[in-house]
Amino acid sequence: MISEAEGCQKPDCRMFEAALEGMGLGPDDAGSVVMVGNHLERDMGSANQLGIISIWRSCSHRRSRVPAHADEVPRYTIRAQGELPGLLAQIERQMARARHNPALA
């Protein structure tokens, strides 16, 4: 999804809403969607506002590495792309446990 194609720029949530819609998902499904980004404000802030699982790829030395606001704090952080598959597997296990035992959610 490209923000400009939606007539907005990140961190505008419309881009993420359009991405959900494009996948046939609604706002209630956001907690089952993962956003991987490398920009705290533009990627993490928008994802967090919608309840999307945010994963920050902490790799850029050009951008801030400290969240400026609480809504920019990523749910997860990876430092290398190779960490992503294991983290996704962990998230899937947590989601499966929560489905079987809602008290864990």
Sequence and secondary structure as in RCSB ss.txt:
>XXXX:A:sequence
MISEAEGCQKPDCRMFEAALEGMGLGPDDAGSVVMVGNHLERDMGSANQLGIISIWRSCSHRRSRVPAHADEVPR
YTIRAQGELPGLLAQIERQMARARHNPALA
>XXXX:A:secstr
  GGGGT  TT THHHHHHHHHTT  GGGGGG EEEES IIIIIHHHHHHT EEEEE   SSS SS SSGGG  S
EEESSGGGHHHHHHHHHHHHHHHHH GGG 
